[in-house]
Amino acid sequence: MPTSALLKNYIDGEFTQSASDQVIDLISPVDETVAGRAPVSTTADVDAAVAAAQRAFLTWGKTTPGQRQAALLALADAVEAHSDELVEAQCRNTGQSKAAVASEEVKAGADQLRFFAGAARMLEGKSAGEYMEGFTSYVRREPIGVVGQVTPWNYPLMMAIWKIGPALAAGNTIVLKPSDTTPESTLVLAKLSKGILPDGVFNVVLGDAQTGASLVEHPTLGLVSITGSVRAGIAVAVAAAKQLKRAHLELGGKAPAVVFGDVDVERAATGIAEAAFFNGGQDCTAATRVLVHESIHDALVDALVRKAETIRPGLPDDPDAFYGPLNNAGHFARVAEKIAALPPSAKVRTGGTRVGDTGYFFAPTVITGVEQHDPIVQEETFGPVLTVQSFSDEDEAVTLANDVDYGLAASVWTRDHATVQRVSAALDAGAVWVNCHIPLVAEMPHGGFKQSGYGKDLSAYGVEEYTRLKHVMSSHD
C-alpha cells in the first residue's frame, strides 16, 4: 500500500472521503514506517453513516430470518474466498503472523459467520398462551435498530465479525468504528459485503477516540458495543447511560491459570506458555498469572522458562515466529515500563526486553517473586508477560485468582474431577477452561464479570444481546 494512500469511510454502500482534513499515519509495528493514512472522521461523517443505517433498517429490520441467513452465508463465503486480501490488509497494520491471521481470524471468522447465519433462524421466546382468562399473550423478539460498534486492534477482523455477525443475524443495521491503528481489514470486509448486504446495513467510519465518542453519543443508536480497555468501556457506559441506551462491554482481563500439584508439569507449562504468548499476549483472555501449588512451583517455573525460550516473535512471513510485534509505540512503551517498574522482590527469569532494534518486538517473559498487590499482578499488561505465584491450598488458590478487578477468563489444571468442579464454580470469571486455556467455539458465550464488562459475544446468547423483547396481549372478545 503506498504511503500516500488515504483510506475512506464506507457509508451507504460506497467508499466516501471524510469531511475531515485531519489524518492519522498508520505506522507499521514491524519496521516503524508509515504504511498508510486514515482520516479522523467528524461528527458529520458519523451522522451520515447513522442516517444511512437508519434508512436501511426500514427494510433490513423486516427481513425474514432465512433472508438474513442467506446473506451471512454469502458473506462467510466471500471472507473465505478473499483470505489473502484480508490477511495482507491486516498484517500491514498489525505485523501479525500471516498464517495465524489466515487460520485464527479468516477461517475461524467465516465459521463464526456461518454459525450466526444459523442462529438467525433460532431466536426463541415464550410460547403463546392464556396466562389470564380471556386473553392470549406471546412474546416478540425484535431487532433493536441502529447499533454502534467499536472494535480493538488486537484481532481487528475477528472482533469485527464478532460484532457484526450477531447484530445482522438479529436484523439490526450497523455503524462500526475500527481501531485507529488497524482499520484496513475491516474496510476489506466492508468491500466484500457490497452486493451481499443492502446498502446502508453495514457502515464503517474511521477515526480516533473522539470519532468513537461521536458515534456512541449519537442519539439514534439503540445500543453501543465496544471491545476495548476498561477506560474506554467506562466512557461508553457513561455516554450510553446519559441517553438510557443499552451498552455491551467486552473489556480487559487478567486471567489466572490455577495449577494443582497433580498435573503433568511439562504439558501444563506448554499449554500455559502458548496461551500466554499467543499474539504477543495481546489477548484479553491470555493466561497472565500462574498460580501454582507450592509442591511443584520450582518445577513448573523451570518448565515455563524452558518453553518461553523456545518461543520467539518474528516477521509476518516467518513460519517459525510464534507471534509478531506489539501493536504500536505507545503500547510497547507501556509494557516496557511495567517491567522497569517491577518491585525488588520480582525476578525476571527470562525475557523482559525488546527483541531487535526495529519494530515493537518484545521477548516472552516469565516473572517470579511477585506479590498479590504488585501492579504487574493487578493491572492488565496485554503483552507477552507471565507472572508466577505459589499457593498452599485450594482456598488460597481461589482467593488469589479472584483478587483482581477483572473477571473475564481463567483456567484450572488438575487431574482430579472434584477439584475441577469446586474450583471452576468458585472462580469469578465468565469462562473457565480445564487443562487448557484460550480455545473458543462459536456455539459458546464469551464475556466476563466485574471490570471485564458485561454482555456476551458468540453463541445464541450473543445474538440475544442485539434484540429487544415485546409482550403482545390480545383479548378474546
KOLZA-522865 format. One record per residue (C-alpha): residue in one letter; z, y negated, x. Coordinates in steps of 0.02 Angstrom, whole numbers, plus 50000, padded with zeros to 5 digits. Layout:
KOLZA-522865
{type A, Z Z, Y Y, X X}
...
//
This chain:
KOLZA-522865
{type M, Z 50000, Y 50000, X 50000}
{type P, Z 49952, Y 49832, X 50078}
{type T, Z 50098, Y 49715, X 50108}
{type S, Z 50006, Y 49579, X 50012}
{type A, Z 50005, Y 49680, X 49851}
{type L, Z 50111, Y 49606, X 49712}
{type L, Z 50169, Y 49731, X 49583}
{type K, Z 50153, Y 49691, X 49399}
{type N, Z 50256, Y 49722, X 49244}
{type Y, Z 50196, Y 49848, X 49116}
{type I, Z 50205, Y 49769, X 48943}
{type D, Z 50119, Y 49821, X 48782}
{type G, Z 50011, Y 49949, X 48871}
{type E, Z 49946, Y 49831, X 49006}
{type F, Z 49996, Y 49781, X 49182}
{type T, Z 50033, Y 49596, X 49173}
{type Q, Z 50079, Y 49464, X 49300}
{type S, Z 50256, Y 49400, X 49289}
{type A, Z 50286, Y 49220, X 49238}
{type S, Z 50396, Y 49203, X 49392}
{type D, Z 50343, Y 49136, X 49561}
{type Q, Z 50493, Y 49220, X 49645}
{type V, Z 50459, Y 49385, X 49733}
{type I, Z 50558, Y 49524, X 49817}
{type D, Z 50498, Y 49604, X 49978}
{type L, Z 50505, Y 49792, X 49966}
{type I, Z 50574, Y 49848, X 50134}
{type S, Z 50535, Y 50024, X 50193}
{type P, Z 50700, Y 50107, X 50239}
{type V, Z 50604, Y 50216, X 50362}
{type D, Z 50542, Y 50079, X 50479}
{type E, Z 50611, Y 49917, X 50403}
{type T, Z 50438, Y 49843, X 50375}
{type V, Z 50379, Y 49755, X 50216}
{type A, Z 50292, Y 49888, X 50113}
{type G, Z 50254, Y 49783, X 49960}
{type R, Z 50313, Y 49644, X 49846}
{type A, Z 50381, Y 49639, X 49670}
{type P, Z 50413, Y 49493, X 49552}
{type V, Z 50583, Y 49435, X 49495}
{type S, Z 50539, Y 49434, X 49311}
{type T, Z 50602, Y 49295, X 49199}
{type T, Z 50681, Y 49288, X 49029}
{type A, Z 50506, Y 49252, X 48961}
{type D, Z 50445, Y 49418, X 49034}
{type V, Z 50592, Y 49510, X 48956}
{type D, Z 50559, Y 49426, X 48789}
{type A, Z 50377, Y 49480, X 48794}
{type A, Z 50424, Y 49660, X 48833}
{type V, Z 50556, Y 49667, X 48697}
{type A, Z 50436, Y 49591, X 48570}
{type A, Z 50306, Y 49723, X 48615}
{type A, Z 50435, Y 49860, X 48594}
{type Q, Z 50492, Y 49788, X 48428}
{type R, Z 50314, Y 49788, X 48362}
{type A, Z 50284, Y 49964, X 48423}
{type F, Z 50443, Y 50027, X 48341}
{type L, Z 50372, Y 49989, X 48169}
{type T, Z 50256, Y 50138, X 48190}
{type W, Z 50335, Y 50243, X 48328}
{type G, Z 50501, Y 50246, X 48236}
{type K, Z 50415, Y 50327, X 48088}
{type T, Z 50325, Y 50465, X 48184}
{type T, Z 50371, Y 50644, X 48149}
{type P, Z 50468, Y 50747, X 48275}
{type G, Z 50312, Y 50851, X 48301}
{type Q, Z 50211, Y 50697, X 48347}
{type R, Z 50342, Y 50641, X 48471}
{type Q, Z 50350, Y 50816, X 48543}
{type A, Z 50162, Y 50817, X 48571}
{type A, Z 50170, Y 50650, X 48662}
{type L, Z 50312, Y 50706, X 48775}
{type L, Z 50225, Y 50869, X 48816}
{type A, Z 50068, Y 50773, X 48862}
{type L, Z 50169, Y 50654, X 48971}
{type A, Z 50250, Y 50803, X 49058}
{type D, Z 50078, Y 50874, X 49096}
{type A, Z 50022, Y 50706, X 49165}
{type V, Z 50175, Y 50693, X 49277}
{type E, Z 50143, Y 50866, X 49347}
{type A, Z 49957, Y 50834, X 49372}
{type H, Z 49991, Y 50672, X 49467}
{type S, Z 50130, Y 50738, X 49578}
{type D, Z 50052, Y 50675, X 49740}
{type E, Z 50031, Y 50498, X 49673}
{type L, Z 50210, Y 50492, X 49610}
{type V, Z 50279, Y 50561, X 49773}
{type E, Z 50183, Y 50438, X 49880}
{type A, Z 50235, Y 50290, X 49773}
{type Q, Z 50418, Y 50339, X 49775}
{type C, Z 50430, Y 50380, X 49959}
{type R, Z 50358, Y 50211, X 50006}
{type N, Z 50514, Y 50138, X 49929}
{type T, Z 50646, Y 50269, X 49969}
{type G, Z 50592, Y 50362, X 50126}
{type Q, Z 50650, Y 50524, X 50042}
{type S, Z 50581, Y 50692, X 50091}
{type K, Z 50414, Y 50711, X 50004}
{type A, Z 50446, Y 50896, X 49974}
{type A, Z 50613, Y 50855, X 49892}
{type V, Z 50538, Y 50723, X 49778}
{type A, Z 50397, Y 50840, X 49727}
{type S, Z 50520, Y 50979, X 49685}
{type E, Z 50677, Y 50891, X 49626}
{type E, Z 50602, Y 50743, X 49534}
{type V, Z 50420, Y 50776, X 49488}
{type K, Z 50427, Y 50961, X 49448}
{type A, Z 50603, Y 50950, X 49377}
{type G, Z 50559, Y 50790, X 49284}
{type A, Z 50411, Y 50873, X 49198}
{type D, Z 50525, Y 51015, X 49145}
{type Q, Z 50652, Y 50891, X 49078}
{type L, Z 50519, Y 50801, X 48977}
{type R, Z 50469, Y 50969, X 48902}
{type F, Z 50649, Y 51000, X 48855}
{type F, Z 50661, Y 50832, X 48769}
{type A, Z 50497, Y 50871, X 48680}
{type G, Z 50581, Y 51023, X 48604}
{type A, Z 50742, Y 50929, X 48570}
{type A, Z 50644, Y 50803, X 48466}
{type R, Z 50624, Y 50940, X 48335}
{type M, Z 50804, Y 51000, X 48340}
{type L, Z 50905, Y 50849, X 48281}
{type E, Z 51035, Y 50906, X 48157}
{type G, Z 51156, Y 50833, X 48030}
{type K, Z 51275, Y 50892, X 47894}
{type S, Z 51182, Y 50987, X 47759}
{type A, Z 51158, Y 50908, X 47589}
{type G, Z 51296, Y 50949, X 47468}
{type E, Z 51404, Y 50894, X 47323}
{type Y, Z 51561, Y 50828, X 47404}
{type M, Z 51605, Y 50729, X 47247}
{type E, Z 51569, Y 50791, X 47072}
{type G, Z 51407, Y 50716, X 47006}
{type F, Z 51343, Y 50658, X 47175}
{type T, Z 51240, Y 50734, X 47315}
{type S, Z 51265, Y 50674, X 47494}
{type Y, Z 51164, Y 50701, X 47650}
{type V, Z 51154, Y 50628, X 47824}
{type R, Z 51003, Y 50547, X 47905}
{type R, Z 50993, Y 50539, X 48094}
{type E, Z 50883, Y 50390, X 48137}
{type P, Z 50820, Y 50305, X 48295}
{type I, Z 50916, Y 50151, X 48348}
{type G, Z 50764, Y 50040, X 48377}
{type V, Z 50726, Y 49949, X 48539}
{type V, Z 50834, Y 50007, X 48686}
{type G, Z 50855, Y 49927, X 48856}
{type Q, Z 50873, Y 50038, X 49008}
{type V, Z 50916, Y 50003, X 49191}
{type T, Z 50887, Y 50135, X 49325}
{type P, Z 50953, Y 50152, X 49504}
{type W, Z 50869, Y 50175, X 49672}
{type N, Z 50935, Y 50346, X 49724}
{type Y, Z 50821, Y 50451, X 49612}
{type P, Z 50700, Y 50324, X 49537}
{type L, Z 50582, Y 50442, X 49447}
{type M, Z 50713, Y 50566, X 49390}
{type M, Z 50825, Y 50431, X 49321}
{type A, Z 50679, Y 50350, X 49228}
{type I, Z 50640, Y 50518, X 49148}
{type W, Z 50822, Y 50546, X 49103}
{type K, Z 50818, Y 50379, X 49014}
{type I, Z 50651, Y 50381, X 48925}
{type G, Z 50650, Y 50566, X 48878}
{type P, Z 50792, Y 50565, X 48751}
{type A, Z 50754, Y 50388, X 48691}
{type L, Z 50574, Y 50433, X 48650}
{type A, Z 50621, Y 50601, X 48576}
{type A, Z 50735, Y 50512, X 48452}
{type G, Z 50600, Y 50387, X 48403}
{type N, Z 50654, Y 50231, X 48497}
{type T, Z 50549, Y 50110, X 48597}
{type I, Z 50598, Y 50056, X 48772}
{type V, Z 50608, Y 49913, X 48895}
{type L, Z 50659, Y 49982, X 49065}
{type K, Z 50704, Y 49888, X 49223}
{type P, Z 50698, Y 49993, X 49381}
{type S, Z 50797, Y 49951, X 49537}
{type D, Z 50730, Y 49803, X 49634}
{type T, Z 50708, Y 49911, X 49790}
{type T, Z 50619, Y 50061, X 49711}
{type P, Z 50502, Y 50011, X 49568}
{type E, Z 50340, Y 50098, X 49614}
{type S, Z 50359, Y 50274, X 49546}
{type T, Z 50418, Y 50202, X 49380}
{type L, Z 50258, Y 50098, X 49371}
{type V, Z 50154, Y 50254, X 49405}
{type L, Z 50248, Y 50341, X 49263}
{type A, Z 50206, Y 50193, X 49151}
{type K, Z 50023, Y 50204, X 49201}
{type L, Z 50021, Y 50390, X 49159}
{type S, Z 50093, Y 50352, X 48987}
{type K, Z 49942, Y 50245, X 48940}
{type G, Z 49845, Y 50335, X 48804}
{type I, Z 49987, Y 50458, X 48777}
{type L, Z 50117, Y 50338, X 48709}
{type P, Z 50059, Y 50198, X 48593}
{type D, Z 50054, Y 50027, X 48674}
{type G, Z 50224, Y 49944, X 48675}
{type V, Z 50325, Y 50104, X 48659}
{type F, Z 50368, Y 50106, X 48845}
{type N, Z 50379, Y 49942, X 48941}
{type V, Z 50433, Y 49910, X 49121}
{type V, Z 50498, Y 49743, X 49184}
{type L, Z 50529, Y 49718, X 49370}
{type G, Z 50662, Y 49607, X 49446}
{type D, Z 50837, Y 49587, X 49513}
{type A, Z 51011, Y 49586, X 49438}
{type Q, Z 50976, Y 49427, X 49341}
{type T, Z 50823, Y 49509, X 49262}
{type G, Z 50932, Y 49655, X 49214}
{type A, Z 51061, Y 49537, X 49139}
{type S, Z 50924, Y 49452, X 49036}
{type L, Z 50874, Y 49623, X 48970}
{type V, Z 51046, Y 49690, X 48924}
{type E, Z 51094, Y 49525, X 48843}
{type H, Z 50940, Y 49521, X 48732}
{type P, Z 50997, Y 49512, X 48551}
{type T, Z 50858, Y 49625, X 48486}
{type L, Z 50917, Y 49779, X 48578}
{type G, Z 51017, Y 49908, X 48483}
{type L, Z 51078, Y 50000, X 48638}
{type V, Z 51084, Y 49968, X 48825}
{type S, Z 51092, Y 50108, X 48952}
{type I, Z 51123, Y 50099, X 49138}
{type T, Z 51142, Y 50219, X 49281}
{type G, Z 51221, Y 50125, X 49425}
{type S, Z 51380, Y 50061, X 49503}
{type V, Z 51545, Y 50033, X 49415}
{type R, Z 51525, Y 49846, X 49442}
{type A, Z 51354, Y 49846, X 49358}
{type G, Z 51417, Y 49958, X 49219}
{type I, Z 51560, Y 49841, X 49179}
{type A, Z 51439, Y 49695, X 49170}
{type V, Z 51328, Y 49792, X 49049}
{type A, Z 51477, Y 49845, X 48942}
{type V, Z 51539, Y 49666, X 48931}
{type A, Z 51367, Y 49600, X 48883}
{type A, Z 51349, Y 49736, X 48751}
{type A, Z 51523, Y 49706, X 48681}
{type K, Z 51486, Y 49522, X 48655}
{type Q, Z 51346, Y 49569, X 48536}
{type L, Z 51429, Y 49728, X 48468}
{type K, Z 51284, Y 49834, X 48529}
{type R, Z 51304, Y 50009, X 48596}
{type A, Z 51315, Y 50046, X 48782}
{type H, Z 51277, Y 50206, X 48877}
{type L, Z 51350, Y 50207, X 49053}
{type E, Z 51323, Y 50335, X 49192}
{type L, Z 51414, Y 50262, X 49341}
{type G, Z 51491, Y 50314, X 49506}
{type G, Z 51580, Y 50469, X 49564}
{type K, Z 51697, Y 50535, X 49698}
{type A, Z 51679, Y 50721, X 49667}
{type P, Z 51808, Y 50840, X 49740}
{type A, Z 51769, Y 51016, X 49798}
{type V, Z 51931, Y 51114, X 49773}
{type V, Z 51932, Y 51264, X 49889}
{type F, Z 52062, Y 51403, X 49873}
{type G, Z 52114, Y 51521, X 50011}
{type D, Z 52021, Y 51675, X 49948}
{type V, Z 51843, Y 51610, X 49973}
{type D, Z 51708, Y 51665, X 50092}
{type V, Z 51731, Y 51517, X 50211}
{type E, Z 51554, Y 51514, X 50281}
{type R, Z 51474, Y 51525, X 50109}
{type A, Z 51586, Y 51388, X 50039}
{type A, Z 51553, Y 51275, X 50189}
{type T, Z 51366, Y 51294, X 50171}
{type G, Z 51367, Y 51256, X 49985}
{type I, Z 51483, Y 51107, X 50001}
{type A, Z 51393, Y 51031, X 50151}
{type E, Z 51225, Y 51042, X 50066}
{type A, Z 51298, Y 50963, X 49908}
{type A, Z 51375, Y 50825, X 50013}
{type F, Z 51222, Y 50781, X 50117}
{type F, Z 51078, Y 50810, X 49997}
{type N, Z 50979, Y 50648, X 49976}
{type G, Z 51091, Y 50573, X 50109}
{type G, Z 51242, Y 50586, X 49994}
{type Q, Z 51160, Y 50456, X 49882}
{type D, Z 51205, Y 50553, X 49726}
{type C, Z 51345, Y 50510, X 49605}
{type T, Z 51388, Y 50695, X 49588}
{type A, Z 51383, Y 50734, X 49776}
{type A, Z 51530, Y 50828, X 49849}
{type T, Z 51629, Y 50693, X 49939}
{type R, Z 51808, Y 50758, X 49951}
{type V, Z 51852, Y 50933, X 50009}
{type L, Z 52025, Y 50986, X 49952}
{type V, Z 52062, Y 51150, X 50040}
{type H, Z 52212, Y 51266, X 50039}
{type E, Z 52313, Y 51245, X 50197}
{type S, Z 52292, Y 51428, X 50244}
{type I, Z 52106, Y 51404, X 50281}
{type H, Z 52100, Y 51218, X 50319}
{type D, Z 52054, Y 51234, X 50502}
{type A, Z 51929, Y 51374, X 50474}
{type L, Z 51839, Y 51277, X 50337}
{type V, Z 51836, Y 51116, X 50439}
{type D, Z 51758, Y 51209, X 50585}
{type A, Z 51628, Y 51287, X 50470}
{type L, Z 51588, Y 51120, X 50388}
{type V, Z 51564, Y 51038, X 50558}
{type R, Z 51450, Y 51178, X 50618}
{type K, Z 51347, Y 51165, X 50459}
{type A, Z 51338, Y 50974, X 50468}
{type E, Z 51275, Y 50984, X 50646}
{type T, Z 51127, Y 51090, X 50589}
{type I, Z 51077, Y 50958, X 50459}
{type R, Z 50983, Y 50802, X 50507}
{type P, Z 50893, Y 50658, X 50424}
{type G, Z 50709, Y 50626, X 50457}
{type L, Z 50543, Y 50555, X 50401}
{type P, Z 50467, Y 50592, X 50230}
{type D, Z 50337, Y 50712, X 50302}
{type D, Z 50460, Y 50804, X 50416}
{type P, Z 50481, Y 50981, X 50345}
{type D, Z 50641, Y 51008, X 50443}
{type A, Z 50730, Y 50850, X 50384}
{type F, Z 50863, Y 50884, X 50252}
{type Y, Z 50867, Y 50704, X 50192}
{type G, Z 50792, Y 50533, X 50226}
{type P, Z 50866, Y 50361, X 50262}
{type L, Z 50993, Y 50265, X 50162}
{type N, Z 50902, Y 50157, X 50037}
{type N, Z 50923, Y 49980, X 50102}
{type A, Z 51001, Y 49873, X 50237}
{type G, Z 51146, Y 49815, X 50130}
{type H, Z 51194, Y 49991, X 50081}
{type F, Z 51176, Y 50054, X 50260}
{type A, Z 51294, Y 49916, X 50319}
{type R, Z 51423, Y 49960, X 50185}
{type V, Z 51425, Y 50144, X 50235}
{type A, Z 51444, Y 50098, X 50419}
{type E, Z 51584, Y 49976, X 50375}
{type K, Z 51681, Y 50112, X 50285}
{type I, Z 51676, Y 50220, X 50441}
{type A, Z 51726, Y 50074, X 50552}
{type A, Z 51875, Y 50037, X 50436}
{type L, Z 51949, Y 50213, X 50443}
{type P, Z 52137, Y 50217, X 50471}
{type P, Z 52206, Y 50276, X 50640}
{type S, Z 52254, Y 50445, X 50567}
{type A, Z 52074, Y 50487, X 50521}
{type K, Z 51967, Y 50585, X 50641}
{type V, Z 51777, Y 50589, X 50633}
{type R, Z 51740, Y 50770, X 50676}
{type T, Z 51552, Y 50746, X 50679}
{type G, Z 51430, Y 50607, X 50637}
{type G, Z 51488, Y 50435, X 50585}
{type T, Z 51345, Y 50348, X 50672}
{type R, Z 51170, Y 50283, X 50649}
{type V, Z 51029, Y 50401, X 50695}
{type G, Z 50890, Y 50318, X 50795}
{type D, Z 50854, Y 50135, X 50822}
{type T, Z 50739, Y 50101, X 50674}
{type G, Z 50766, Y 50134, X 50490}
{type Y, Z 50926, Y 50164, X 50394}
{type F, Z 50962, Y 50342, X 50451}
{type F, Z 51144, Y 50399, X 50454}
{type A, Z 51213, Y 50560, X 50526}
{type P, Z 51303, Y 50692, X 50422}
{type T, Z 51486, Y 50650, X 50437}
{type V, Z 51645, Y 50754, X 50419}
{type I, Z 51814, Y 50666, X 50425}
{type T, Z 51988, Y 50743, X 50432}
{type G, Z 52163, Y 50667, X 50438}
{type V, Z 52139, Y 50555, X 50287}
{type E, Z 52273, Y 50514, X 50159}
{type Q, Z 52252, Y 50505, X 49971}
{type H, Z 52274, Y 50316, X 49966}
{type D, Z 52143, Y 50281, X 50100}
{type P, Z 51989, Y 50184, X 50040}
{type I, Z 51874, Y 50320, X 50109}
{type V, Z 51957, Y 50440, X 49985}
{type Q, Z 51972, Y 50322, X 49838}
{type E, Z 51809, Y 50223, X 49845}
{type E, Z 51632, Y 50284, X 49821}
{type T, Z 51539, Y 50290, X 49987}
{type F, Z 51369, Y 50351, X 49923}
{type G, Z 51319, Y 50412, X 50095}
{type P, Z 51321, Y 50575, X 50196}
{type V, Z 51510, Y 50569, X 50217}
{type L, Z 51633, Y 50709, X 50178}
{type T, Z 51823, Y 50697, X 50192}
{type V, Z 51940, Y 50846, X 50205}
{type Q, Z 52120, Y 50858, X 50144}
{type S, Z 52235, Y 51008, X 50127}
{type F, Z 52346, Y 51064, X 49984}
{type S, Z 52486, Y 51189, X 49970}
{type D, Z 52472, Y 51249, X 49790}
{type E, Z 52365, Y 51235, X 49634}
{type D, Z 52464, Y 51093, X 49555}
{type E, Z 52445, Y 50987, X 49710}
{type A, Z 52259, Y 51025, X 49717}
{type V, Z 52232, Y 50966, X 49538}
{type T, Z 52339, Y 50811, X 49566}
{type L, Z 52239, Y 50761, X 49720}
{type A, Z 52074, Y 50798, X 49635}
{type N, Z 52114, Y 50689, X 49484}
{type D, Z 52198, Y 50548, X 49580}
{type V, Z 52045, Y 50435, X 49593}
{type D, Z 51967, Y 50314, X 49469}
{type Y, Z 51812, Y 50421, X 49444}
{type G, Z 51785, Y 50573, X 49335}
{type L, Z 51604, Y 50625, X 49346}
{type A, Z 51597, Y 50793, X 49433}
{type A, Z 51699, Y 50922, X 49529}
{type S, Z 51687, Y 51099, X 49592}
{type V, Z 51807, Y 51246, X 49609}
{type W, Z 51786, Y 51377, X 49745}
{type T, Z 51882, Y 51539, X 49721}
{type R, Z 51857, Y 51723, X 49683}
{type D, Z 51997, Y 51725, X 49554}
{type H, Z 51942, Y 51711, X 49372}
{type A, Z 52110, Y 51650, X 49308}
{type T, Z 52113, Y 51511, X 49438}
{type V, Z 51940, Y 51457, X 49383}
{type Q, Z 51994, Y 51446, X 49202}
{type R, Z 52152, Y 51347, X 49236}
{type V, Z 52081, Y 51226, X 49363}
{type S, Z 51915, Y 51192, X 49276}
{type A, Z 52014, Y 51145, X 49120}
{type A, Z 52135, Y 51035, X 49218}
{type L, Z 52004, Y 50938, X 49317}
{type D, Z 51968, Y 50766, X 49242}
{type A, Z 51780, Y 50773, X 49264}
{type G, Z 51630, Y 50783, X 49148}
{type A, Z 51551, Y 50926, X 49246}
{type V, Z 51638, Y 51064, X 49341}
{type W, Z 51543, Y 51188, X 49449}
{type V, Z 51616, Y 51355, X 49504}
{type N, Z 51570, Y 51421, X 49677}
{type C, Z 51426, Y 51298, X 49682}
{type H, Z 51405, Y 51111, X 49674}
{type I, Z 51264, Y 50999, X 49608}
{type P, Z 51140, Y 51113, X 49512}
{type L, Z 51080, Y 51033, X 49349}
{type V, Z 50986, Y 51101, X 49199}
{type A, Z 50907, Y 51003, X 49058}
{type E, Z 51000, Y 51102, X 48925}
{type M, Z 51174, Y 51049, X 48982}
{type P, Z 51252, Y 50874, X 48966}
{type H, Z 51281, Y 50760, X 49115}
{type G, Z 51408, Y 50619, X 49109}
{type G, Z 51584, Y 50577, X 49157}
{type F, Z 51754, Y 50506, X 49114}
{type K, Z 51859, Y 50359, X 49172}
{type Q, Z 51763, Y 50236, X 49282}
{type S, Z 51617, Y 50357, X 49291}
{type G, Z 51569, Y 50290, X 49120}
{type Y, Z 51533, Y 50365, X 48951}
{type G, Z 51386, Y 50440, X 48860}
{type K, Z 51285, Y 50594, X 48905}
{type D, Z 51118, Y 50617, X 48990}
{type L, Z 51013, Y 50775, X 48972}
{type S, Z 51041, Y 50906, X 48835}
{type A, Z 51035, Y 50885, X 48647}
{type Y, Z 51191, Y 50777, X 48664}
{type G, Z 51088, Y 50656, X 48767}
{type V, Z 50962, Y 50639, X 48626}
{type E, Z 51101, Y 50608, X 48500}
{type E, Z 51157, Y 50460, X 48606}
{type Y, Z 50996, Y 50373, X 48554}
{type T, Z 51019, Y 50399, X 48367}
{type R, Z 51121, Y 50323, X 48227}
{type L, Z 51193, Y 50412, X 48076}
{type K, Z 51167, Y 50359, X 47896}
{type H, Z 51253, Y 50434, X 47744}
{type V, Z 51146, Y 50436, X 47587}
{type M, Z 51234, Y 50473, X 47421}
{type S, Z 51138, Y 50500, X 47260}
{type S, Z 51208, Y 50503, X 47083}
{type H, Z 51155, Y 50646, X 46971}
{type D, Z 51146, Y 50530, X 46820}
//
